[in-house]
Amino acid sequence: MKTTKAYRIALLFNGNKTFDREVIAGIAGHLGGTRVAWDLFLEEDFRLRLNGMDRWQGDGVIADFDDPAVVRALSGCTVPVVGVGGSYGNEDAYPPGVPYVATDNFKLVKLARDHLIDVGLQRFAMFSLPETQESRWAQERECAFRTLMADDRMEAEIFRGCETSAASWDAAVQGQIDWLRSLPKPVGVIAVTDARARQLLQACAIAGISVPEQVALIGIDNDPLVRMLTRIPLSSVIQGAHEMGRTAAHLLEQMLHGVRLSNTRILVPPAGINVLASSRYQAVKHPHVMRACHYIRQYACQGIKTHQVAEYVGVSRSSLEVYFRQELGCSVHDMILKSKLEAAKAGLESGERSIADVALGCGFTSTQYMHLVFKRELGCTPRAWRDRALGERTAA
């Protein structure tokens, strides 16, 4: 029986980043769907280390070309290499002679901005990163934002802030608060990553800025870890990283069989948006309703009641109910339940917690009560919702 040759392939990615993990998962998806036999080289902790790569004896490489150190390390590589990274507005910025699979930075930003327009916002800003060689992809997203704003004859408001560390944390947060306070409200803010969006959500909470009534926020990455670390569920653009991984693996497979693909460039569009509470802007005019909604989105999962919301706002329960009916057409209790339901949906979709843990963490008095709410509001059980979400993710 003829045996299939096993190729030795290095995957040079940082597995502590959501984007890189998703690309690796896409590569695994390609391998699982074919008869390709690859022996994969990855650091045991899935971190990217280039020491000794010049002496590595293998057959091919798929690597993160957003990292300039990787590009330099592979510049003299004699085995087939496929680069993965961000797209560039300037064609000369792409690595010469290397097949390259890119996330489409322009479409990522456009999809985020279109969503903010769709919910009724007219002012927009971007929270980016300090300019470095390692964050070129962030600068490309800034360029996309500037282009989109210029097309509408609007000024592009961009804040880069600073890198956060233990020593600079207080100054970084204060800088974010000062910037947020300077923006005309209401405003939609696009963060270049979910991690940056999480920082802004935290700054808004510290400063008492209502999300999304005053600042509607959307990130990029759809990072499940970030979702667990935010009080208000974060909307996010879903990159097509799985597809990028599959495409990169397919290109390398062709190269291993002698196909020449120099300067091949494939741009992969975003896979969609996970729309959650942080960007669900509604034109709320009454300040008491705005303040109440801000409080509810932060603390609904802690089991707050209508009278506690009224106490926070500083009005009677009956008055607050009247304001809610006039502004939103629902009761305060309805808004609390809606926020708990949104958090439960996000928790189930992550697939990382049991249904009972999700119910407890989202403020439902019991699993049975959450089951009744899901059946009444969504027409399915929590288990069916989770299974459907996980099935769609596997199919993608």
C-alpha positions as CSV (number, residue, x, y, z in Angstrom):
1,M,0.0,0.0,0.0
2,K,1.3,3.4,-1.0
3,T,2.0,5.7,2.0
4,T,1.3,9.4,1.9
5,K,4.4,11.6,2.6
6,A,4.2,13.5,5.8
7,Y,5.4,17.1,5.4
8,R,7.0,19.0,8.3
9,I,5.2,22.3,8.5
10,A,6.0,25.2,10.9
11,L,3.1,27.4,12.1
12,L,4.6,30.7,13.4
13,F,1.8,32.4,15.3
14,N,1.1,33.7,18.8
15,G,-1.6,31.4,20.2
16,N,-2.4,33.9,23.0
17,K,-4.0,36.1,20.4
18,T,-7.6,35.4,19.3
19,F,-6.9,36.1,15.6
20,D,-3.9,33.8,15.5
21,R,-5.8,31.0,17.3
22,E,-8.6,31.3,14.8
23,V,-6.2,31.1,11.9
24,I,-4.6,28.0,13.4
25,A,-8.1,26.5,13.8
26,G,-8.7,27.2,10.1
27,I,-5.5,25.4,9.2
28,A,-6.6,22.4,11.3
29,G,-10.0,22.5,9.6
30,H,-8.3,22.1,6.2
31,L,-6.2,19.2,7.4
32,G,-9.2,17.5,8.9
33,G,-11.1,17.8,5.7
34,T,-8.4,16.4,3.4
35,R,-5.9,13.5,3.4
36,V,-3.0,15.8,3.8
37,A,-0.4,14.5,6.2
38,W,1.5,17.3,8.0
39,D,3.7,17.0,11.1
40,L,3.2,20.5,12.7
41,F,5.9,22.4,14.5
42,L,4.4,24.7,17.2
43,E,5.9,25.8,20.5
44,E,4.4,23.8,23.3
45,D,2.8,26.9,24.8
46,F,1.7,28.1,21.3
47,R,3.8,31.3,21.6
48,L,5.9,32.6,18.7
49,R,9.6,32.2,19.2
50,L,12.0,32.6,16.2
51,N,15.2,31.4,17.9
52,G,16.7,28.6,15.7
53,M,14.2,28.9,12.8
54,D,17.1,29.5,10.5
55,R,18.3,26.0,11.3
56,W,14.9,24.3,11.3
57,Q,14.8,21.4,8.8
58,G,11.3,21.4,7.4
59,D,9.2,21.5,4.3
60,G,7.0,24.6,4.6
61,V,5.9,27.5,6.8
62,I,2.7,29.4,7.4
63,A,3.4,32.5,9.4
64,D,2.1,35.7,10.9
65,F,3.4,38.4,8.6
66,D,2.0,41.2,10.7
67,D,5.1,40.7,12.8
68,P,8.1,42.4,11.2
69,A,10.5,40.0,13.1
70,V,8.9,37.1,11.4
71,V,9.2,38.7,8.0
72,R,12.9,39.3,8.6
73,A,13.5,35.8,10.0
74,L,12.0,34.2,6.9
75,S,13.5,36.5,4.3
76,G,16.1,33.9,3.3
77,C,13.9,30.9,3.8
78,T,14.4,28.3,1.0
79,V,11.2,26.2,1.7
80,P,7.7,27.3,0.7
81,V,6.3,30.1,2.9
82,V,2.7,31.5,3.1
83,G,2.2,34.8,4.9
84,V,-1.0,35.6,6.8
85,G,-1.8,39.1,8.1
86,G,-3.6,42.4,7.4
87,S,-4.4,44.0,4.1
88,Y,-2.6,47.2,2.9
89,G,-3.9,50.1,0.9
90,N,-0.4,50.5,-0.6
91,E,0.4,47.6,-2.8
92,D,4.1,48.1,-2.2
93,A,3.6,47.2,1.5
94,Y,2.9,43.6,0.8
95,P,5.9,41.2,1.1
96,P,7.4,40.5,-2.3
97,G,7.4,37.0,-3.7
98,V,5.3,35.5,-0.9
99,P,1.8,34.2,-1.2
100,Y,-0.2,36.3,1.2
101,V,-3.7,35.8,2.8
102,A,-5.0,38.9,4.4
103,T,-7.9,40.0,6.5
104,D,-9.6,42.9,4.6
105,N,-9.0,45.8,7.0
106,F,-11.1,48.2,4.9
107,K,-14.1,45.9,5.0
108,L,-13.7,45.3,8.7
109,V,-13.9,49.0,9.5
110,K,-16.7,49.6,6.9
111,L,-18.9,46.9,8.4
112,A,-18.4,48.3,11.9
113,R,-19.2,51.8,10.7
114,D,-22.2,50.7,8.6
115,H,-23.6,49.0,11.7
116,L,-23.3,52.2,13.7
117,I,-25.0,54.1,10.9
118,D,-27.8,51.6,10.8
119,V,-28.6,52.0,14.5
120,G,-29.1,55.8,13.9
121,L,-25.8,57.4,14.8
122,Q,-24.3,60.3,12.9
123,R,-21.0,60.9,14.7
124,F,-18.1,58.5,14.7
125,A,-14.7,58.1,16.2
126,M,-11.9,55.4,16.4
127,F,-9.8,54.1,19.3
128,S,-6.6,52.8,17.9
129,L,-3.1,51.9,19.1
130,P,0.2,53.8,19.3
131,E,2.0,53.6,16.0
132,T,4.7,50.9,15.9
133,Q,6.0,48.4,13.3
134,E,4.1,45.7,15.1
135,S,0.8,47.6,14.8
136,R,0.8,48.4,11.1
137,W,-2.5,46.6,10.8
138,A,-4.0,49.2,13.2
139,Q,-2.7,52.0,11.1
140,E,-4.4,50.4,8.1
141,R,-7.7,50.4,9.9
142,E,-7.1,54.1,10.7
143,C,-6.6,54.7,7.0
144,A,-9.8,52.9,6.2
145,F,-11.7,55.0,8.8
146,R,-10.3,58.2,7.4
147,T,-11.3,57.2,3.9
148,L,-14.8,56.4,4.9
149,M,-15.2,59.6,6.8
150,A,-13.7,61.7,4.0
151,D,-16.1,60.1,1.5
152,D,-18.9,61.6,3.7
153,R,-17.1,64.9,4.1
154,M,-16.6,64.3,7.8
155,E,-13.6,64.7,10.0
156,A,-12.0,61.5,11.2
157,E,-11.6,61.6,15.0
158,I,-8.9,59.1,16.0
159,F,-7.4,58.5,19.5
160,R,-4.4,56.2,19.9
161,G,-3.9,56.6,23.6
162,C,-0.9,54.7,25.1
163,E,0.1,51.1,25.7
164,T,-1.1,50.0,29.1
165,S,1.2,48.6,31.9
166,A,1.1,48.6,35.6
167,A,3.0,51.8,35.8
168,S,0.9,53.6,33.2
169,W,-2.6,52.2,33.8
170,D,-4.0,55.2,35.7
171,A,-2.7,57.7,33.2
172,A,-4.0,55.5,30.3
173,V,-7.5,55.3,31.7
174,Q,-7.6,59.0,32.5
175,G,-6.5,59.8,28.9
176,Q,-9.3,57.6,27.6
177,I,-11.9,59.3,29.9
178,D,-10.7,62.8,28.8
179,W,-11.0,61.8,25.2
180,L,-14.4,60.3,25.6
181,R,-15.7,63.4,27.4
182,S,-14.4,65.6,24.6
183,L,-16.5,63.8,22.0
184,P,-19.9,65.3,20.9
185,K,-22.6,62.9,22.0
186,P,-24.1,60.5,21.0
187,V,-21.2,59.0,19.2
188,G,-20.3,55.6,17.8
189,V,-16.7,54.4,18.5
190,I,-14.9,51.7,16.6
191,A,-12.0,50.1,18.5
192,V,-9.3,48.4,16.4
193,T,-9.5,45.4,18.7
194,D,-11.8,44.0,21.3
195,A,-9.1,44.5,23.9
196,R,-9.1,48.2,23.2
197,A,-12.9,48.2,23.2
198,R,-12.9,46.6,26.6
199,Q,-10.6,49.4,27.9
200,L,-13.1,52.0,26.7
201,L,-16.0,50.2,28.2
202,Q,-14.2,50.3,31.5
203,A,-13.3,54.0,31.1
204,C,-17.0,54.7,30.4
205,A,-18.1,52.9,33.6
206,I,-15.5,54.8,35.7
207,A,-16.6,58.2,34.1
208,G,-20.3,57.5,34.3
209,I,-20.7,57.7,30.5
210,S,-23.7,55.7,29.3
211,V,-23.2,52.9,26.9
212,P,-24.7,52.8,24.3
213,E,-26.9,55.9,24.9
214,Q,-23.9,58.3,24.8
215,V,-21.1,56.1,23.5
216,A,-22.0,53.1,21.3
217,L,-19.0,50.9,21.0
218,I,-17.9,48.1,18.7
219,G,-14.7,46.1,18.6
220,I,-13.0,43.8,16.1
221,D,-12.1,40.1,16.9
222,N,-15.2,38.6,18.6
223,D,-12.9,37.5,21.4
224,P,-14.8,35.3,23.9
225,L,-12.4,36.1,26.7
226,V,-13.1,39.8,26.3
227,R,-16.8,39.1,26.5
228,M,-16.3,37.5,29.8
229,L,-14.5,40.5,31.2
230,T,-17.0,43.2,30.3
231,R,-20.0,44.3,32.3
232,I,-21.8,45.3,29.2
233,P,-21.8,42.7,26.4
234,L,-19.5,43.9,23.6
235,S,-20.5,44.1,19.9
236,S,-17.7,43.0,17.6
237,V,-16.8,42.4,14.0
238,I,-16.0,38.7,13.3
239,Q,-12.9,38.4,11.2
240,G,-12.8,35.6,8.6
241,A,-9.8,34.1,10.3
242,H,-11.0,30.5,10.0
243,E,-11.3,31.0,6.2
244,M,-7.9,32.6,6.2
245,G,-6.3,29.6,7.8
246,R,-8.0,27.2,5.4
247,T,-6.9,29.3,2.5
248,A,-3.3,29.5,3.7
249,A,-3.1,25.8,4.2
250,H,-4.6,25.2,0.7
251,L,-2.0,27.5,-0.8
252,L,0.9,25.8,1.0
253,E,-0.4,22.4,-0.1
254,Q,-0.3,23.5,-3.7
255,M,3.2,24.9,-3.3
256,L,4.5,21.6,-1.7
257,H,3.4,20.0,-5.0
258,G,5.3,22.4,-7.2
259,V,2.7,25.0,-8.0
260,R,4.2,28.5,-8.2
261,L,2.2,31.1,-6.4
262,S,4.6,34.0,-5.9
263,N,2.8,37.3,-5.2
264,T,-0.6,35.7,-4.9
265,R,-2.7,37.8,-2.6
266,I,-6.1,36.8,-1.3
267,L,-8.2,39.2,0.8
268,V,-10.7,37.5,3.1
269,P,-13.8,39.6,4.1
270,P,-15.2,39.7,7.6
271,A,-17.6,36.9,8.5
272,G,-20.2,39.2,10.1
273,I,-21.0,41.1,13.3
274,N,-21.9,39.8,16.7
275,V,-24.3,42.5,17.8
276,L,-24.7,42.9,21.5
277,A,-25.6,45.6,24.0
278,S,-22.7,47.9,23.6
279,S,-23.8,49.1,20.2
280,R,-27.6,48.8,20.4
281,Y,-28.1,52.5,20.4
282,Q,-31.6,53.9,20.7
283,A,-32.4,57.6,20.6
284,V,-33.2,58.0,24.2
285,K,-33.9,61.6,25.2
286,H,-35.0,61.5,28.8
287,P,-32.0,61.7,31.1
288,H,-33.6,59.5,33.7
289,V,-34.2,56.7,31.2
290,M,-30.6,57.1,29.9
291,R,-29.2,56.8,33.4
292,A,-31.4,53.8,34.2
293,C,-30.4,51.9,31.1
294,H,-26.7,52.5,31.8
295,Y,-27.2,51.1,35.3
296,I,-29.2,48.1,34.1
297,R,-26.7,47.1,31.4
298,Q,-24.0,47.0,34.1
299,Y,-25.8,45.3,36.9
300,A,-28.7,43.3,35.4
301,C,-26.9,40.0,35.9
302,Q,-26.5,40.8,39.6
303,G,-30.2,40.4,40.2
304,I,-31.2,44.0,40.5
305,K,-34.9,44.9,40.8
306,T,-36.9,47.9,39.5
307,H,-36.9,49.7,42.8
308,Q,-33.1,49.6,42.9
309,V,-32.9,51.1,39.5
310,A,-35.3,53.9,40.6
311,E,-33.2,54.5,43.7
312,Y,-30.0,54.8,41.6
313,V,-31.7,57.3,39.2
314,G,-33.2,59.3,42.1
315,V,-36.9,59.1,41.1
316,S,-39.9,57.2,42.3
317,R,-40.5,53.7,40.8
318,S,-43.8,54.8,39.3
319,S,-42.3,57.9,37.7
320,L,-39.5,55.8,36.2
321,E,-42.0,53.3,34.8
322,V,-43.9,56.1,33.1
323,Y,-40.7,57.5,31.6
324,F,-39.8,54.0,30.3
325,R,-43.2,53.5,28.7
326,Q,-43.0,56.8,27.0
327,E,-39.4,56.4,25.7
328,L,-39.0,52.7,25.1
329,G,-42.5,51.2,25.2
330,C,-41.5,48.7,27.8
331,S,-41.2,48.4,31.6
332,V,-38.0,48.6,33.7
333,H,-38.4,44.9,34.5
334,D,-38.6,44.2,30.7
335,M,-35.3,46.0,30.2
336,I,-33.6,44.1,33.0
337,L,-34.8,40.8,31.7
338,K,-33.7,41.7,28.2
339,S,-30.2,42.5,29.4
340,K,-30.0,39.2,31.3
341,L,-31.2,37.4,28.2
342,E,-28.5,39.0,26.1
343,A,-25.8,38.0,28.5
344,A,-27.2,34.5,28.7
345,K,-27.2,34.1,24.9
346,A,-23.6,35.3,24.8
347,G,-22.6,32.9,27.6
348,L,-24.2,29.9,26.0
349,E,-22.7,30.7,22.6
350,S,-19.2,30.6,24.0
351,G,-19.7,27.0,24.9
352,E,-17.3,27.3,27.9
353,R,-19.8,27.2,30.7
354,S,-22.6,24.8,31.7
355,I,-26.2,26.0,31.3
356,A,-26.6,26.1,35.1
357,D,-23.5,28.3,35.4
358,V,-24.8,30.6,32.7
359,A,-28.2,30.9,34.5
360,L,-26.5,31.7,37.8
361,G,-24.0,34.1,36.3
362,C,-26.7,36.0,34.4
363,G,-28.9,36.6,37.5
364,F,-31.7,34.1,36.8
365,T,-33.1,32.6,40.0
366,S,-32.9,29.1,38.6
367,T,-32.1,27.1,35.4
368,Q,-35.8,26.4,35.1
369,Y,-36.6,30.1,35.1
370,M,-34.1,30.8,32.4
371,H,-35.6,27.9,30.4
372,L,-39.0,29.5,30.6
373,V,-37.7,32.9,29.6
374,F,-35.9,31.4,26.6
375,K,-39.0,29.5,25.5
376,R,-41.2,32.5,25.8
377,E,-38.9,35.1,24.3
378,L,-36.9,33.0,21.7
379,G,-39.1,30.0,21.1
380,C,-36.3,27.5,22.0
381,T,-34.6,26.1,25.1
382,P,-31.2,27.3,26.3
383,R,-29.7,24.0,25.2
384,A,-31.1,24.3,21.7
385,W,-29.7,27.9,21.5
386,R,-26.3,26.8,22.5
387,D,-26.2,23.7,20.2
388,R,-27.3,25.8,17.3
389,A,-24.7,28.4,17.9
390,L,-21.9,25.9,18.3
391,G,-23.1,24.0,15.2
392,E,-22.9,27.2,13.2
393,R,-19.4,27.9,14.4
394,T,-18.3,24.3,13.5
395,A,-19.8,24.6,10.1
396,A,-18.1,27.9,9.5
